[in-house]
Amino acid sequence: MKKFNKELLFLGVFLLATACSEREWSKEEKDKIYDRCREEGGSRSYCNCYLQNAMEKFHDPEELEEIDFETAFELSLNCEEYSDN
């Protein structure tokens, strides 16, 4: 029983640590997403909005590399109002 409690405590601490470990996006990672958006025809404002949404949803930028169309669409929903170039 004592071993079970230690294992459970370790698991809890591990899950808490990994859930709270948000790493910062580097400038290069931000630029990569922003530049790709601009190359696809997005305005500066739209791409800034999209990037902000992506950083809020994905703590690891590499996750963004493998998103499906629906997820990409969701990231852009509140950005539609931005149309300046």
A tleap script that builds the chain and sets N, CA, C and O, in Angstrom:
source leaprc.protein.ff14SB
mol = sequence {
  NMET LYS LYS PHE ASN LYS GLU LEU LEU PHE
  LEU GLY VAL PHE LEU LEU ALA THR ALA CYS
  SER GLU ARG GLU TRP SER LYS GLU GLU LYS
  ASP LYS ILE TYR ASP ARG CYS ARG GLU GLU
  GLY GLY SER ARG SER TYR CYS ASN CYS TYR
  LEU GLN ASN ALA MET GLU LYS PHE HIE ASP
  PRO GLU GLU LEU GLU GLU ILE ASP PHE GLU
  THR ALA PHE GLU LEU SER LEU ASN CYS GLU
  GLU TYR SER ASP CASN
}
set mol.1.N position { 0.814 -1.195 0.000 }
set mol.1.CA position { 0.000 0.000 0.000 }
set mol.1.C position { 0.860 1.262 0.000 }
set mol.1.O position { 0.539 2.237 -0.681 }
set mol.2.N position { 1.958 1.241 0.770 }
set mol.2.CA position { 2.838 2.398 0.842 }
set mol.2.C position { 3.498 2.664 -0.515 }
set mol.2.O position { 3.643 3.813 -0.933 }
set mol.3.N position { 3.894 1.577 -1.196 }
set mol.3.CA position { 4.506 1.710 -2.522 }
set mol.3.C position { 3.507 2.317 -3.508 }
set mol.3.O position { 3.874 3.156 -4.330 }
set mol.4.N position { 2.250 1.894 -3.425 }
set mol.4.CA position { 1.212 2.426 -4.298 }
set mol.4.C position { 1.042 3.928 -4.093 }
set mol.4.O position { 0.890 4.664 -5.068 }
set mol.5.N position { 1.064 4.395 -2.855 }
set mol.5.CA position { 0.919 5.823 -2.560 }
set mol.5.C position { 2.080 6.630 -3.120 }
set mol.5.O position { 1.880 7.725 -3.645 }
set mol.6.N position { 3.297 6.094 -3.012 }
set mol.6.CA position { 4.462 6.798 -3.554 }
set mol.6.C position { 4.367 6.895 -5.078 }
set mol.6.O position { 4.659 7.935 -5.668 }
set mol.7.N position { 3.954 5.798 -5.697 }
set mol.7.CA position { 3.815 5.806 -7.152 }
set mol.7.C position { 2.724 6.772 -7.598 }
set mol.7.O position { 2.876 7.474 -8.598 }
set mol.8.N position { 1.646 6.803 -6.868 }
set mol.8.CA position { 0.551 7.716 -7.185 }
set mol.8.C position { 0.985 9.170 -7.007 }
set mol.8.O position { 0.645 10.026 -7.824 }
set mol.9.N position { 1.732 9.448 -5.943 }
set mol.9.CA position { 2.246 10.799 -5.707 }
set mol.9.C position { 3.198 11.204 -6.828 }
set mol.9.O position { 3.119 12.320 -7.342 }
set mol.10.N position { 4.095 10.300 -7.204 }
set mol.10.CA position { 5.030 10.586 -8.292 }
set mol.10.C position { 4.284 10.878 -9.588 }
set mol.10.O position { 4.614 11.826 -10.301 }
set mol.11.N position { 3.284 10.064 -9.889 }
set mol.11.CA position { 2.497 10.261 -11.097 }
set mol.11.C position { 1.787 11.619 -11.070 }
set mol.11.O position { 1.764 12.324 -12.079 }
set mol.12.N position { 1.221 11.980 -9.943 }
set mol.12.CA position { 0.539 13.266 -9.807 }
set mol.12.C position { 1.481 14.437 -10.018 }
set mol.12.O position { 1.149 15.386 -10.728 }
set mol.13.N position { 2.657 14.371 -9.401 }
set mol.13.CA position { 3.649 15.440 -9.558 }
set mol.13.C position { 4.105 15.522 -11.013 }
set mol.13.O position { 4.238 16.615 -11.563 }
set mol.14.N position { 4.342 14.384 -11.630 }
set mol.14.CA position { 4.769 14.356 -13.023 }
set mol.14.C position { 3.720 14.976 -13.938 }
set mol.14.O position { 4.052 15.794 -14.795 }
set mol.15.N position { 2.463 14.596 -13.764 }
set mol.15.CA position { 1.393 15.137 -14.598 }
set mol.15.C position { 1.231 16.632 -14.396 }
set mol.15.O position { 1.025 17.372 -15.358 }
set mol.16.N position { 1.321 17.074 -13.173 }
set mol.16.CA position { 1.216 18.503 -12.885 }
set mol.16.C position { 2.365 19.275 -13.519 }
set mol.16.O position { 2.156 20.342 -14.095 }
set mol.17.N position { 3.563 18.744 -13.417 }
set mol.17.CA position { 4.737 19.418 -13.983 }
set mol.17.C position { 4.651 19.498 -15.501 }
set mol.17.O position { 4.971 20.535 -16.083 }
set mol.18.N position { 4.227 18.429 -16.143 }
set mol.18.CA position { 4.156 18.458 -17.601 }
set mol.18.C position { 2.993 19.294 -18.093 }
set mol.18.O position { 3.090 19.904 -19.157 }
set mol.19.N position { 1.902 19.342 -17.354 }
set mol.19.CA position { 0.749 20.141 -17.769 }
set mol.19.C position { 1.039 21.623 -17.651 }
set mol.19.O position { 0.500 22.420 -18.419 }
set mol.20.N position { 1.860 22.000 -16.725 }
set mol.20.CA position { 2.151 23.415 -16.491 }
set mol.20.C position { 3.411 23.885 -17.194 }
set mol.20.O position { 3.783 25.052 -17.065 }
set mol.21.N position { 4.065 23.028 -17.918 }
set mol.21.CA position { 5.327 23.425 -18.540 }
set mol.21.C position { 5.079 23.975 -19.935 }
set mol.21.O position { 5.222 23.262 -20.928 }
set mol.22.N position { 4.719 25.206 -20.001 }
set mol.22.CA position { 4.536 25.869 -21.285 }
set mol.22.C position { 5.866 26.497 -21.672 }
set mol.22.O position { 6.406 27.332 -20.947 }
set mol.23.N position { 6.371 26.100 -22.790 }
set mol.23.CA position { 7.619 26.706 -23.221 }
set mol.23.C position { 7.304 27.875 -24.138 }
set mol.23.O position { 6.263 27.914 -24.794 }
set mol.24.N position { 8.198 28.796 -24.166 }
set mol.24.CA position { 8.038 29.972 -25.006 }
set mol.24.C position { 8.368 29.623 -26.457 }
set mol.24.O position { 9.297 28.862 -26.730 }
set mol.25.N position { 7.612 30.177 -27.355 }
set mol.25.CA position { 7.928 30.043 -28.777 }
set mol.25.C position { 9.119 30.952 -29.070 }
set mol.25.O position { 9.172 32.083 -28.586 }
set mol.26.N position { 10.061 30.469 -29.846 }
set mol.26.CA position { 11.207 31.291 -30.238 }
set mol.26.C position { 10.784 32.264 -31.339 }
set mol.26.O position { 9.740 32.093 -31.969 }
set mol.27.N position { 11.602 33.277 -31.557 }
set mol.27.CA position { 11.325 34.245 -32.625 }
set mol.27.C position { 11.302 33.537 -33.977 }
set mol.27.O position { 10.472 33.849 -34.830 }
set mol.28.N position { 12.211 32.586 -34.172 }
set mol.28.CA position { 12.270 31.856 -35.434 }
set mol.28.C position { 10.993 31.048 -35.666 }
set mol.28.O position { 10.491 30.988 -36.789 }
set mol.29.N position { 10.470 30.432 -34.617 }
set mol.29.CA position { 9.246 29.643 -34.744 }
set mol.29.C position { 8.050 30.544 -35.070 }
set mol.29.O position { 7.208 30.200 -35.899 }
set mol.30.N position { 7.992 31.686 -34.413 }
set mol.30.CA position { 6.913 32.642 -34.684 }
set mol.30.C position { 7.011 33.152 -36.121 }
set mol.30.O position { 6.018 33.217 -36.846 }
set mol.31.N position { 8.236 33.513 -36.512 }
set mol.31.CA position { 8.448 34.028 -37.869 }
set mol.31.C position { 8.066 33.008 -38.933 }
set mol.31.O position { 7.515 33.369 -39.974 }
set mol.32.N position { 8.355 31.741 -38.676 }
set mol.32.CA position { 8.045 30.686 -39.636 }
set mol.32.C position { 6.537 30.608 -39.895 }
set mol.32.O position { 6.110 30.528 -41.046 }
set mol.33.N position { 5.741 30.630 -38.843 }
set mol.33.CA position { 4.287 30.552 -38.984 }
set mol.33.C position { 3.755 31.820 -39.629 }
set mol.33.O position { 2.926 31.760 -40.537 }
set mol.34.N position { 4.235 32.976 -39.160 }
set mol.34.CA position { 3.788 34.260 -39.703 }
set mol.34.C position { 4.135 34.363 -41.191 }
set mol.34.O position { 3.290 34.733 -42.006 }
set mol.35.N position { 5.373 34.035 -41.537 }
set mol.35.CA position { 5.813 34.134 -42.939 }
set mol.35.C position { 5.022 33.195 -43.842 }
set mol.35.O position { 4.665 33.564 -44.961 }
set mol.36.N position { 4.748 31.985 -43.364 }
set mol.36.CA position { 3.956 31.043 -44.153 }
set mol.36.C position { 2.554 31.606 -44.402 }
set mol.36.O position { 2.021 31.498 -45.507 }
set mol.37.N position { 1.976 32.197 -43.383 }
set mol.37.CA position { 0.652 32.807 -43.513 }
set mol.37.C position { 0.675 33.926 -44.549 }
set mol.37.O position { -0.218 34.017 -45.391 }
set mol.38.N position { 1.697 34.776 -44.485 }
set mol.38.CA position { 1.815 35.883 -45.448 }
set mol.38.C position { 2.006 35.360 -46.871 }
set mol.38.O position { 1.440 35.906 -47.818 }
set mol.39.N position { 2.806 34.298 -47.020 }
set mol.39.CA position { 3.039 33.715 -48.344 }
set mol.39.C position { 1.754 33.149 -48.935 }
set mol.39.O position { 1.593 33.098 -50.155 }
set mol.40.N position { 0.839 32.723 -48.062 }
set mol.40.CA position { -0.435 32.172 -48.516 }
set mol.40.C position { -1.480 33.260 -48.734 }
set mol.40.O position { -2.640 32.959 -49.017 }
set mol.41.N position { -1.073 34.535 -48.603 }
set mol.41.CA position { -1.955 35.641 -48.938 }
set mol.41.C position { -2.621 36.345 -47.769 }
set mol.41.O position { -3.452 37.229 -47.979 }
set mol.42.N position { -2.273 35.972 -46.534 }
set mol.42.CA position { -2.862 36.630 -45.376 }
set mol.42.C position { -2.291 38.022 -45.169 }
set mol.42.O position { -1.119 38.272 -45.453 }
set mol.43.N position { -3.128 38.928 -44.670 }
set mol.43.CA position { -2.650 40.280 -44.360 }
set mol.43.C position { -1.805 40.238 -43.092 }
set mol.43.O position { -1.804 39.234 -42.381 }
set mol.44.N position { -1.093 41.313 -42.807 }
set mol.44.CA position { -0.293 41.385 -41.582 }
set mol.44.C position { -1.167 41.177 -40.350 }
set mol.44.O position { -0.818 40.396 -39.464 }
set mol.45.N position { -2.291 41.868 -40.292 }
set mol.45.CA position { -3.184 41.759 -39.133 }
set mol.45.C position { -3.757 40.354 -39.000 }
set mol.45.O position { -3.805 39.796 -37.904 }
set mol.46.N position { -4.187 39.789 -40.115 }
set mol.46.CA position { -4.740 38.440 -40.103 }
set mol.46.C position { -3.692 37.447 -39.607 }
set mol.46.O position { -3.985 36.606 -38.757 }
set mol.47.N position { -2.480 37.542 -40.131 }
set mol.47.CA position { -1.431 36.593 -39.763 }
set mol.47.C position { -0.994 36.757 -38.313 }
set mol.47.O position { -0.664 35.774 -37.650 }
set mol.48.N position { -0.990 37.992 -37.816 }
set mol.48.CA position { -0.700 38.202 -36.393 }
set mol.48.C position { -1.772 37.549 -35.531 }
set mol.48.O position { -1.456 36.927 -34.517 }
set mol.49.N position { -3.025 37.681 -35.919 }
set mol.49.CA position { -4.141 37.058 -35.205 }
set mol.49.C position { -4.008 35.541 -35.243 }
set mol.49.O position { -4.151 34.880 -34.215 }
set mol.50.N position { -3.737 34.988 -36.415 }
set mol.50.CA position { -3.586 33.540 -36.574 }
set mol.50.C position { -2.444 33.016 -35.705 }
set mol.50.O position { -2.582 31.992 -35.036 }
set mol.51.N position { -1.326 33.720 -35.722 }
set mol.51.CA position { -0.170 33.328 -34.915 }
set mol.51.C position { -0.515 33.341 -33.432 }
set mol.51.O position { -0.158 32.416 -32.703 }
set mol.52.N position { -1.207 34.382 -32.984 }
set mol.52.CA position { -1.602 34.471 -31.577 }
set mol.52.C position { -2.494 33.286 -31.192 }
set mol.52.O position { -2.302 32.677 -30.140 }
set mol.53.N position { -3.455 32.968 -32.036 }
set mol.53.CA position { -4.340 31.829 -31.773 }
set mol.53.C position { -3.556 30.512 -31.727 }
set mol.53.O position { -3.816 29.651 -30.885 }
set mol.54.N position { -2.602 30.372 -32.637 }
set mol.54.CA position { -1.790 29.148 -32.683 }
set mol.54.C position { -0.951 29.009 -31.417 }
set mol.54.O position { -0.827 27.913 -30.871 }
set mol.55.N position { -0.375 30.114 -30.949 }
set mol.55.CA position { 0.457 30.056 -29.745 }
set mol.55.C position { -0.376 29.752 -28.506 }
set mol.55.O position { 0.120 29.126 -27.569 }
set mol.56.N position { -1.629 30.184 -28.488 }
set mol.56.CA position { -2.498 29.889 -27.353 }
set mol.56.C position { -2.935 28.424 -27.356 }
set mol.56.O position { -3.054 27.810 -26.296 }
set mol.57.N position { -3.170 27.870 -28.529 }
set mol.57.CA position { -3.678 26.493 -28.623 }
set mol.57.C position { -2.559 25.456 -28.521 }
set mol.57.O position { -2.743 24.404 -27.909 }
set mol.58.N position { -1.415 25.746 -29.109 }
set mol.58.CA position { -0.313 24.793 -29.159 }
set mol.58.C position { 0.875 25.315 -28.368 }
set mol.58.O position { 1.436 26.364 -28.685 }
set mol.59.N position { 1.249 24.574 -27.340 }
set mol.59.CA position { 2.385 24.978 -26.517 }
set mol.59.C position { 3.704 24.621 -27.186 }
set mol.59.O position { 4.749 25.188 -26.868 }
set mol.60.N position { 3.643 23.685 -28.107 }
set mol.60.CA position { 4.827 23.274 -28.852 }
set mol.60.C position { 4.565 23.555 -30.334 }
set mol.60.O position { 3.664 22.954 -30.919 }
set mol.61.N position { 5.327 24.448 -30.945 }
set mol.61.CA position { 5.093 24.814 -32.351 }
set mol.61.C position { 5.155 23.638 -33.311 }
set mol.61.O position { 4.547 23.684 -34.381 }
set mol.62.N position { 5.872 22.595 -32.952 }
set mol.62.CA position { 5.960 21.431 -33.843 }
set mol.62.C position { 4.603 20.761 -34.006 }
set mol.62.O position { 4.349 20.124 -35.029 }
set mol.63.N position { 3.718 20.897 -33.003 }
set mol.63.CA position { 2.374 20.336 -33.113 }
set mol.63.C position { 1.602 20.977 -34.259 }
set mol.63.O position { 0.757 20.334 -34.881 }
set mol.64.N position { 1.887 22.220 -34.532 }
set mol.64.CA position { 1.190 22.969 -35.569 }
set mol.64.C position { 1.521 22.449 -36.965 }
set mol.64.O position { 0.753 22.654 -37.905 }
set mol.65.N position { 2.656 21.780 -37.098 }
set mol.65.CA position { 3.080 21.255 -38.401 }
set mol.65.C position { 2.149 20.161 -38.908 }
set mol.65.O position { 2.071 19.929 -40.114 }
set mol.66.N position { 1.444 19.490 -38.010 }
set mol.66.CA position { 0.652 18.331 -38.408 }
set mol.66.C position { -0.848 18.523 -38.180 }
set mol.66.O position { -1.570 17.543 -37.996 }
set mol.67.N position { -1.323 19.763 -38.189 }
set mol.67.CA position { -2.749 19.975 -37.946 }
set mol.67.C position { -3.557 19.714 -39.208 }
set mol.67.O position { -3.050 19.825 -40.324 }
set mol.68.N position { -4.804 19.370 -39.014 }
set mol.68.CA position { -5.684 19.132 -40.153 }
set mol.68.C position { -6.372 20.440 -40.564 }
set mol.68.O position { -6.222 21.471 -39.909 }
set mol.69.N position { -7.115 20.372 -41.644 }
set mol.69.CA position { -7.767 21.558 -42.189 }
set mol.69.C position { -8.732 22.184 -41.187 }
set mol.69.O position { -8.782 23.407 -41.055 }
set mol.70.N position { -9.501 21.350 -40.477 }
set mol.70.CA position { -10.490 21.868 -39.523 }
set mol.70.C position { -9.827 22.660 -38.404 }
set mol.70.O position { -10.334 23.704 -37.995 }
set mol.71.N position { -8.691 22.165 -37.907 }
set mol.71.CA position { -7.981 22.867 -36.841 }
set mol.71.C position { -7.424 24.192 -37.354 }
set mol.71.O position { -7.512 25.209 -36.667 }
set mol.72.N position { -6.858 24.184 -38.547 }
set mol.72.CA position { -6.349 25.421 -39.143 }
set mol.72.C position { -7.483 26.430 -39.317 }
set mol.72.O position { -7.309 27.625 -39.080 }
set mol.73.N position { -8.633 25.934 -39.731 }
set mol.73.CA position { -9.800 26.801 -39.897 }
set mol.73.C position { -10.223 27.395 -38.553 }
set mol.73.O position { -10.529 28.585 -38.470 }
set mol.74.N position { -10.241 26.578 -37.508 }
set mol.74.CA position { -10.605 27.066 -36.173 }
set mol.74.C position { -9.655 28.163 -35.699 }
set mol.74.O position { -10.084 29.117 -35.050 }
set mol.75.N position { -8.381 28.034 -36.016 }
set mol.75.CA position { -7.399 29.048 -35.615 }
set mol.75.C position { -7.663 30.381 -36.295 }
set mol.75.O position { -7.261 31.430 -35.790 }
set mol.76.N position { -8.332 30.344 -37.432 }
set mol.76.CA position { -8.541 31.564 -38.203 }
set mol.76.C position { -9.909 32.206 -37.981 }
set mol.76.O position { -10.156 33.303 -38.483 }
set mol.77.N position { -10.797 31.554 -37.247 }
set mol.77.CA position { -12.182 32.033 -37.153 }
set mol.77.C position { -12.323 33.486 -36.724 }
set mol.77.O position { -13.032 34.242 -37.387 }
set mol.78.N position { -11.687 33.899 -35.659 }
set mol.78.CA position { -11.845 35.284 -35.214 }
set mol.78.C position { -10.893 36.243 -35.922 }
set mol.78.O position { -10.822 37.420 -35.565 }
set mol.79.N position { -10.171 35.759 -36.907 }
set mol.79.CA position { -9.221 36.605 -37.650 }
set mol.79.C position { -9.802 37.110 -38.960 }
set mol.79.O position { -9.181 37.929 -39.638 }
set mol.80.N position { -10.982 36.634 -39.322 }
set mol.80.CA position { -11.566 36.965 -40.613 }
set mol.80.C position { -11.791 38.456 -40.821 }
set mol.80.O position { -11.795 38.936 -41.954 }
set mol.81.N position { -11.977 39.182 -39.735 }
set mol.81.CA position { -12.244 40.614 -39.851 }
set mol.81.C position { -11.034 41.431 -40.250 }
set mol.81.O position { -11.164 42.598 -40.620 }
set mol.82.N position { -9.843 40.821 -40.178 }
set mol.82.CA position { -8.613 41.542 -40.511 }
set mol.82.C position { -8.328 41.407 -41.997 }
set mol.82.O position { -8.199 40.299 -42.518 }
set mol.83.N position { -8.230 42.532 -42.666 }
set mol.83.CA position { -8.031 42.442 -44.117 }
set mol.83.C position { -7.015 43.452 -44.651 }
set mol.83.O position { -6.875 43.584 -45.867 }
set mol.84.N position { -6.310 44.161 -43.785 }
set mol.84.CA position { -5.324 45.130 -44.301 }
set mol.84.C position { -4.116 44.389 -44.853 }
set mol.84.O position { -3.873 43.240 -44.482 }
set mol.85.N position { -3.375 45.014 -45.712 }
set mol.85.CA position { -2.153 44.422 -46.259 }
set mol.85.C position { -1.046 45.314 -45.959 }
set mol.85.O position { 0.094 45.026 -46.322 }
savepdb mol mol.pdb
quit
